[in-house]
Amino acid sequence: MPFSLLKLRSTYKNINRVRQVINVFLKYGFGHVIDQLRLHRFIPLRKRLKAFGQWPAVKGPTVPERLRMAFSELGPSFIKLAQLLSSRPDLITTSFADEFKKLQDKVPPFPVEEAKRIIEEEIHLPVNRIFSAFRDEPIAAASIAQVHHGTLHDGSDVIIKVQRPNIKEQIETDINILTTIAQLMDKHIPESRFFNPIGIVEEFSKTVRKELDFSEEAGNCCRFRKNFEDNPNIYIPKVYGEFVTERVLIMERIDGVRIDDIAAIDAMGLDRKELAKIGVDAYFKMVLKDGFFHGDPHPGNIFAMPTGQIGFMDFGIVGKITDEMKETMANTFLAIINKDFDRLIDQYIELELVPEEIDLVAFRKKFKADLSDFLEPLYGLTLKEINFAEYMDAITHLAIKHNMRIPSDLLLVNKAMMILENIGRELDPDFDFVAAAEPYASRLVRERLSPSKIYEKVKKNVEEAGDFLVLFPRQMKQIVRKILKDDIYVKMYHVNLPEFIKDMDKSSNRIAFAMIVSAMIISSAIMHATGVRPTIFGFSFLGLSAFGFAFLLGIWLIISIIRSGRL
């Protein structure tokens, strides 16, 4: 049993949560997965006897639908995991990703008394010393926190984000459970390694722990505020640092309406075309210039202000784009214009987006053919006629088809771009999304071909070549020394061999156990037939004892087979 599973058993609360998770998965028809993960020990014996080694199939909803319903019932941690997976169709396939997109983490608010208690505990001041006014009714409630309106004593209107009571402990418990499940999947279900369950849980735990630390969100907000300090069209709210802790965040309230509230925008007399241009331009600046972007730009986080500015909110999820990734975007742009697909494929290989074990010659041929078939129809269209969201989605599916490793931040950009294009077209049906990207893409292309950039690349390549020339003789010397000492080892690992050996070992043990029980029953019959003394009620005492012991062992064997779920 893995160490992490032992850790789960350390508290009564944890073991109850494990059983709750397993029962929910059983409810939605995933009993066979529980068996494969060897978690049947947590299932009550009554349920195991009822199933008797064969879990009934659930009719009606599809597997993705049932998994989405199970995650929804299991609460915040699993909902957050599903939301993360919804942006990773490269890992879980499109059908699961589309289903997970339906999950919302809106939950009932917790009592305002609890919110005030947490604020006072975190800031070490009574609520009436912090606020001149505090609205008890929350304006929003989600799985991790809820938000209230208030006014500071200096007259500033603010929003107060308060973390749910005990949510951190609950999420940490669920992370332990998910880590254990991922380890068991990797161990007992070899085909799951393609999806990298351990890596998924590690990425999820890193993301959700950042969301649990509001001081991290405050830092993100300050960074965005600095990046846009010279842009009069974008407004990033002020953070009140003296009132920021891990569980409480107080920031300036933005006066405006949601960016998708067209009626309210028209009522304020704002130019919707200009708003679309400002918002999308700001986002391209984040991605292609700053390399630091808002990861969740849905309409509830973007506001149209009476001044004509656009305000951004909620900075818990952010993405980062490296210089190498920016260059990939520039190469993609050049490939579309120049039809130079070979250079684009070379760039993908250099960035290690292509799996090492893949046949590069076959990959290059098939990917180039698919890319050519996909891009060729675009050359007869104007920029305005190209649906950028569909283009990005098609590129992603093309990469998934060829088993490319897509960085999570690049998928986050893809998701954000699709949301933004929908917002842009809602504000202005004639909005040209590609044209808005052109100045930034052109700048990337110019930078890529600039003498300073070329010099940096040449310098880096020369340094790497120098390191190779210095290290290669030393490494060859070590290899020759090991060969002369017969100290070269070759490690071979058969993917399914350990599981096969384990199953064979269990089967042979059961056969041996059954033979011993049978031998004891036969010996008991022989002792009774020959009248071996002493006797009791006419039966041989030794024979009766052997039969009773064999009967108990036989029952034990039957129960163990039922518990394993394999008859």
C-alpha positions in Angstrom: 0.0 0.0 0.0 1.4 3.4 -0.9 2.7 5.7 1.9 0.2 8.4 0.8 -2.7 5.9 1.4 -1.4 5.3 4.9 -1.3 9.0 5.4 -5.0 9.2 4.4 -5.8 6.8 7.2 -4.2 9.0 9.9 -7.4 10.9 10.8 -11.1 9.9 11.0 -12.0 12.9 8.9 -9.7 11.8 6.1 -10.9 8.3 6.0 -14.5 9.5 5.9 -13.7 11.7 2.9 -12.0 8.8 1.1 -15.2 6.7 1.6 -17.3 9.6 0.4 -15.3 10.0 -2.7 -15.4 6.2 -3.4 -19.2 6.1 -2.8 -19.8 8.9 -5.2 -17.8 7.2 -7.9 -19.7 4.0 -7.2 -23.0 5.9 -7.5 -22.1 7.1 -11.0 -21.0 3.7 -12.2 -17.2 3.7 -11.8 -17.0 0.6 -9.6 -14.7 -1.2 -12.0 -12.2 1.7 -11.7 -12.3 1.4 -7.9 -11.5 -2.3 -8.3 -8.6 -1.6 -10.6 -7.2 0.9 -8.1 -7.4 -1.7 -5.3 -9.6 0.7 -3.2 -12.3 -1.9 -2.6 -11.1 -2.1 1.1 -12.9 1.2 1.7 -16.2 -0.2 0.3 -18.6 -1.7 2.9 -18.8 -5.5 2.7 -22.5 -5.3 2.1 -22.0 -3.4 -1.1 -19.2 -5.8 -2.2 -21.3 -8.9 -1.6 -24.2 -7.2 -3.5 -22.0 -6.5 -6.5 -20.2 -9.9 -6.1 -17.3 -9.0 -8.4 -19.3 -7.3 -11.2 -20.4 -3.7 -10.8 -23.6 -3.0 -12.7 -23.3 -0.8 -15.8 -25.0 2.6 -15.6 -27.4 3.3 -18.4 -28.2 6.7 -19.8 -25.6 9.4 -19.4 -22.2 9.0 -21.2 -19.0 8.4 -19.3 -17.9 12.1 -19.5 -21.4 13.2 -18.3 -21.2 10.8 -15.3 -17.7 11.9 -14.4 -18.8 15.6 -14.6 -21.8 14.8 -12.3 -19.5 13.0 -9.8 -17.0 15.9 -9.7 -19.9 18.3 -9.2 -21.2 16.3 -6.2 -17.8 16.0 -4.6 -17.4 19.8 -4.2 -14.8 22.6 -4.6 -11.6 20.6 -5.1 -13.0 18.3 -7.8 -14.9 21.2 -9.5 -11.6 23.2 -9.7 -9.8 20.1 -11.1 -12.5 19.6 -13.7 -12.2 23.3 -14.7 -8.5 22.9 -15.1 -8.9 19.8 -17.2 -11.5 21.5 -19.4 -8.6 23.6 -20.8 -6.5 20.5 -21.5 -8.2 18.6 -24.4 -4.7 17.4 -25.3 -4.7 15.3 -22.1 -8.3 14.1 -21.6 -9.8 14.3 -25.1 -12.3 16.8 -26.4 -15.5 15.0 -25.2 -14.3 15.1 -21.5 -13.0 18.7 -21.9 -16.3 19.9 -23.4 -18.3 18.3 -20.6 -16.2 19.7 -17.8 -16.7 23.2 -19.3 -20.3 23.0 -18.1 -19.2 22.9 -14.4 -19.8 26.1 -12.4 -18.5 26.6 -8.9 -21.3 28.8 -7.7 -22.3 27.7 -4.2 -24.5 29.1 -1.4 -22.9 31.9 0.6 -21.7 31.2 4.2 -23.0 33.4 7.1 -21.8 37.0 7.3 -20.9 36.4 10.9 -18.3 33.9 9.8 -17.0 36.3 7.2 -16.6 39.1 9.8 -14.9 36.7 12.2 -12.3 35.7 9.5 -11.6 39.4 8.6 -11.0 40.2 12.3 -8.8 37.2 12.8 -6.7 38.0 9.8 -6.4 41.8 10.1 -6.4 41.9 13.9 -8.9 44.8 14.0 -12.7 44.9 14.6 -14.7 45.2 11.4 -16.1 48.7 12.5 -12.5 49.9 12.8 -11.7 48.9 9.2 -15.0 49.9 7.5 -17.4 52.7 7.9 -19.9 50.6 6.1 -20.1 46.8 5.4 -22.8 45.2 3.3 -23.8 42.0 4.9 -25.3 40.4 1.8 -22.5 39.1 -0.5 -22.4 40.1 -4.1 -20.8 36.8 -5.2 -20.2 33.4 -3.7 -17.9 30.8 -5.2 -16.3 27.5 -4.0 -13.2 29.2 -2.5 -14.4 32.6 -1.4 -17.3 35.1 -1.3 -17.2 38.8 -2.0 -18.8 41.7 0.0 -19.0 45.4 -0.7 -17.8 47.9 1.9 -16.5 51.5 2.5 -13.3 52.3 4.2 -13.1 55.2 6.8 -11.4 57.4 4.2 -14.5 57.0 2.0 -13.0 54.5 -0.5 -15.5 52.0 -2.0 -14.0 48.6 -1.8 -14.7 44.9 -2.4 -13.8 42.4 0.3 -12.9 38.9 -0.8 -13.1 36.4 2.2 -12.0 32.8 2.0 -14.5 30.1 3.1 -14.0 28.7 6.6 -11.9 25.5 6.6 -11.7 25.4 2.8 -7.9 25.1 2.9 -8.0 22.0 5.0 -10.7 20.5 2.8 -8.7 21.1 -0.3 -5.5 19.8 1.2 -7.3 16.6 2.2 -8.7 16.3 -1.4 -5.2 16.9 -2.9 -3.9 14.0 -0.8 -6.7 11.8 -2.0 -6.2 12.8 -5.6 -2.4 12.3 -5.3 -3.0 8.8 -4.0 -5.6 8.0 -6.8 -3.1 9.3 -9.4 -0.3 7.1 -8.0 -2.6 4.1 -8.0 -3.7 4.8 -11.5 0.0 5.0 -12.6 0.7 1.7 -10.8 -2.3 -0.4 -11.6 -3.7 1.1 -14.9 -0.6 1.4 -17.2 -2.7 2.8 -20.1 -3.5 5.9 -17.9 0.2 7.0 -18.1 -0.6 8.5 -21.5 -2.7 11.1 -19.6 0.0 11.6 -16.9 -2.4 11.6 -13.9 0.4 12.4 -11.4 1.4 15.5 -13.5 -2.2 16.6 -13.7 -2.7 16.5 -10.0 0.7 18.3 -9.4 -0.4 21.1 -11.8 -3.8 21.2 -10.1 -2.3 21.4 -6.6 0.1 24.2 -7.6 -2.7 26.2 -9.2 -5.3 25.8 -6.5 -2.8 26.5 -3.7 -2.0 29.8 -5.5 -5.7 30.6 -5.6 -5.9 29.9 -1.8 -3.3 32.6 -1.1 -4.9 36.0 -1.7 -1.5 37.7 -1.2 -0.4 36.1 -4.4 -3.5 37.5 -6.2 -2.7 40.9 -4.7 0.8 40.7 -6.1 -0.6 39.8 -9.6 -2.9 42.8 -9.4 0.0 45.1 -8.6 2.0 43.8 -11.5 -0.9 44.4 -13.9 -1.4 47.9 -12.5 2.3 48.6 -13.1 2.2 47.2 -16.7 -0.7 49.4 -17.6 0.2 52.5 -15.6 0.9 54.4 -18.9 -2.3 53.2 -20.6 -5.2 55.6 -20.0 -7.7 53.2 -21.5 -7.2 50.3 -19.0 -8.0 50.5 -15.3 -6.6 48.0 -12.8 -8.0 48.5 -9.3 -5.8 49.5 -6.4 -5.0 46.9 -3.7 -5.0 48.0 -0.1 -1.9 46.2 1.0 -2.4 46.9 4.7 -5.6 44.8 4.5 -4.3 41.9 2.5 -3.6 38.5 4.0 -3.7 34.9 2.9 -7.4 34.7 3.5 -8.6 38.2 3.0 -8.2 40.6 0.1 -9.5 44.2 0.0 -9.2 46.1 -3.3 -10.8 49.1 -4.9 -14.3 48.7 -6.3 -14.6 49.4 -10.1 -17.6 51.6 -11.1 -18.9 50.0 -14.2 -21.0 47.2 -15.8 -20.1 43.8 -17.2 -18.6 43.9 -20.6 -21.4 41.7 -22.0 -24.2 44.0 -20.7 -24.8 45.6 -24.1 -28.0 47.5 -23.0 -26.2 49.1 -20.0 -23.2 50.0 -22.2 -25.5 51.7 -24.7 -27.3 53.5 -21.9 -24.0 55.0 -20.8 -23.4 56.2 -24.3 -20.2 54.3 -24.8 -18.7 53.4 -28.2 -18.9 49.6 -28.3 -16.4 49.3 -31.3 -13.9 51.3 -29.3 -14.4 49.2 -26.2 -13.8 46.0 -28.2 -10.6 47.5 -29.7 -9.3 48.6 -26.3 -10.0 45.3 -24.5 -8.5 43.0 -27.1 -5.5 45.4 -27.7 -4.8 45.3 -23.9 -4.9 41.5 -24.0 -2.5 41.2 -26.9 -0.2 43.6 -24.9 -0.3 41.2 -22.0 0.4 38.1 -24.0 2.8 39.3 -26.8 4.6 42.1 -25.0 4.5 41.7 -21.2 4.4 37.9 -21.3 2.1 38.0 -18.2 -1.6 37.7 -18.9 -5.0 37.4 -17.2 -5.9 33.7 -17.3 -9.7 34.0 -16.8 -11.0 36.9 -18.9 -14.7 35.9 -18.8 -17.3 38.8 -19.0 -17.8 38.8 -15.2 -14.1 39.9 -14.7 -14.1 42.7 -17.3 -16.1 45.9 -16.8 -17.0 48.9 -19.1 -16.6 52.1 -17.0 -18.6 55.3 -17.5 -15.2 57.0 -18.4 -14.9 54.8 -21.5 -12.1 52.7 -19.8 -12.1 49.0 -19.4 -11.4 47.6 -15.9 -10.1 44.1 -15.1 -10.9 42.1 -11.9 -10.0 38.8 -10.3 -6.3 38.1 -10.8 -6.2 34.7 -9.1 -5.4 32.8 -12.4 -2.6 34.2 -14.5 -0.4 32.8 -17.3 3.2 33.5 -18.3 4.6 33.4 -21.8 8.4 32.8 -22.2 10.4 34.5 -24.9 10.7 31.1 -26.7 6.9 30.8 -26.7 6.6 34.3 -28.1 9.0 33.3 -30.9 6.8 30.3 -31.6 3.9 32.6 -32.0 5.9 34.8 -34.4 6.9 31.7 -36.4 3.3 30.6 -36.6 2.4 34.0 -37.9 5.2 33.8 -40.5 4.2 30.3 -41.5 0.7 31.5 -42.3 2.0 34.3 -44.5 4.9 32.5 -46.2 3.6 29.0 -46.2 6.9 27.9 -44.6 5.7 24.9 -42.7 9.1 23.2 -42.4 10.5 26.0 -40.3 7.4 25.9 -38.1 7.9 22.1 -37.5 11.6 22.6 -36.8 10.6 25.2 -34.1 8.1 22.7 -32.5 10.8 20.1 -32.4 13.4 22.5 -30.9 10.9 23.5 -28.2 10.4 19.8 -27.3 6.7 19.9 -28.1 7.1 16.7 -30.2 7.5 13.5 -28.1 11.0 12.0 -28.3 9.8 8.5 -29.2 8.0 9.7 -32.3 9.2 9.0 -35.8 10.3 12.5 -36.9 10.3 11.7 -40.6 6.8 10.3 -40.5 5.6 13.1 -38.2 7.1 15.8 -40.4 5.4 14.4 -43.5 1.9 13.9 -41.9 1.9 17.1 -39.9 3.0 19.2 -42.9 0.2 17.6 -45.0 -2.4 18.3 -42.3 -1.2 21.8 -41.7 -1.2 22.5 -45.4 -4.7 21.2 -45.8 -5.9 23.3 -42.9 -4.2 26.6 -43.8 -4.7 26.5 -47.6 -8.4 27.6 -47.6 -7.4 30.6 -45.4 -5.3 32.2 -48.1 -8.4 33.1 -50.1 -9.9 35.0 -47.2 -9.4 38.5 -45.9 -8.2 38.9 -42.3 -11.7 40.0 -41.3 -13.2 36.9 -42.7 -11.0 34.5 -40.6 -12.7 33.3 -37.4 -9.8 33.4 -35.0 -11.5 31.3 -32.3 -12.1 28.5 -34.8 -8.6 28.8 -36.1 -7.0 28.5 -32.7 -9.3 25.6 -31.8 -8.4 23.8 -35.0 -4.6 24.3 -34.5 -5.0 22.8 -30.9 -6.9 19.8 -32.2 -4.3 19.3 -35.0 -1.5 19.3 -32.3 -3.6 16.8 -30.2 -4.0 14.6 -33.2 -0.2 14.3 -33.6 0.4 13.7 -29.8 2.2 17.0 -29.3 2.9 18.2 -25.8 1.1 21.6 -25.5 2.3 23.8 -22.6 -0.5 24.6 -20.2 0.1 28.4 -20.5 -0.3 28.1 -24.3 -3.6 26.4 -23.9 -4.6 29.1 -21.4 -3.9 31.7 -24.0 -6.0 29.7 -26.5 -8.9 29.6 -24.1 -8.6 33.3 -23.3 -8.4 34.3 -27.0 -11.6 32.4 -27.8 -13.4 34.1 -24.9 -12.1 37.5 -26.0 -13.1 37.1 -29.6 -16.6 36.2 -28.6 -16.7 39.3 -26.4 -15.3 41.5 -29.2 -17.8 40.2 -31.8 -20.7 40.7 -29.3 -19.6 44.3 -28.8 -18.9 44.8 -32.5 -20.1 42.2 -35.1 -17.6 43.6 -37.6 -14.7 43.4 -35.2 -11.4 42.2 -36.9 -9.6 40.1 -34.2 -6.6 39.2 -36.4 -6.0 42.8 -37.4 -5.9 43.8 -33.8 -3.1 41.2 -33.3 -1.1 42.3 -36.4 0.9 45.2 -34.8 2.1 42.9 -31.9 2.8 39.9 -34.2 4.8 42.2 -36.6 6.8 43.5 -33.7 7.6 40.0 -32.6 8.7 39.1 -36.2 10.9 42.2 -36.4 12.5 41.4 -33.0 13.1 37.9 -34.1 15.0 39.1 -37.2 16.8 42.0 -35.4 20.6 42.0 -35.3 20.6 42.0 -31.5 18.4 38.9 -31.4 20.4 37.1 -33.9 23.6 38.0 -32.0 22.1 36.6 -28.8 21.2 33.3 -30.5 24.7 33.0 -32.1 26.3 33.8 -28.7 24.2 31.1 -27.0 25.0 28.5 -29.6 28.7 29.3 -29.4 28.6 28.9 -25.6 26.8 25.6 -25.9 29.3 24.4 -28.5 32.2 25.4 -26.2 30.7 23.5 -23.3 30.3 20.5 -25.5 33.9 20.6 -26.7 35.1 20.9 -23.0 32.8 18.2 -21.6 32.8 15.6 -24.5 36.4 14.3 -24.0 35.9 13.9 -20.2 32.6 12.1 -20.7 34.1 9.8 -23.4 37.0 9.0 -21.0 34.5 8.0 -18.3 32.6 5.8 -20.8 35.8 4.0 -22.0 36.9 3.5 -18.3 33.6 1.8 -17.5 33.8 -0.4 -20.6 37.2 -1.6 -19.7 36.0 -2.4 -16.2 32.9 -4.2 -17.5 30.9 -1.6 -15.6 28.3 -0.8 -18.3 24.7 -1.7 -17.4 21.7 -1.7 -19.6 18.3 -1.2 -17.9 15.3 -2.8 -19.4 11.7 -2.3 -18.2 8.7 -4.2 -19.5 5.6 -2.0 -19.2 3.2 -4.7 -18.0 5.6 -7.3 -16.6 5.4 -6.2 -12.9 1.6 -6.2 -12.9 1.6 -9.6 -14.7 4.0 -11.1 -12.1 1.9 -9.7 -9.3 -1.3 -11.2 -10.7 0.4 -14.6 -11.3 1.7 -14.5 -7.8 -1.8 -13.9 -6.4 -3.3 -16.6 -8.5 -0.7 -19.2 -7.5 -1.1 -18.3 -3.9 -4.9 -18.8 -4.1 -4.5 -22.1 -5.9 -2.0 -23.3 -3.2 -4.3 -22.1 -0.5 -7.3 -23.9 -2.1 -5.2 -27.1 -2.4 -4.3 -26.9 1.3 -8.0 -26.5 2.3 -9.0 -29.4 0.0 -6.3 -31.6 1.6 -7.5 -30.8 5.1 -11.1 -31.6 4.1 -10.0 -35.0 2.6 -7.8 -35.7 5.7 -10.8 -35.0 7.9 -13.0 -37.4 5.9 -10.4 -40.1 6.1 -10.0 -39.7 9.9 -13.8 -39.9 10.4 -14.1 -42.9 8.1 -11.3 -44.8 9.9 -12.6 -43.9 13.3 -9.5 -42.1 14.6 -9.9 -41.6 18.3 -10.8 -39.7 20.4 -14.4 -39.3 19.1 -17.2 -36.9 20.0 -20.8 -37.7 19.2 -19.5 -40.5 17.0 -17.2 -38.2 15.0 -13.4 -38.2 15.1 -12.4 -35.2 17.2 -9.3 -34.6 15.1 -11.2 -35.0 11.8 -14.0 -32.6 13.0 -11.4 -30.0 14.1 -9.6 -30.3 10.8 -12.9 -29.9 8.9 -13.9 -26.8 11.0 -10.5 -25.2 10.4 -10.7 -25.9 6.7 -14.2 -24.5 6.6 -13.1 -21.2 8.1 -10.1 -21.0 5.7 -12.4 -21.7 2.8 -14.8 -18.9 3.8 -11.9 -16.6 4.2 -10.7 -17.4 0.7 -14.1 -16.8 -0.8 -14.4 -13.4 1.0 -11.0 -12.3 -0.2 -11.9 -13.2 -3.8 -15.2 -11.2 -3.5 -13.3 -8.2 -2.0 -10.9 -8.2 -4.9 -13.7 -7.9 -7.4 -12.3 -10.7 -9.6 -14.1 -14.0 -9.7 
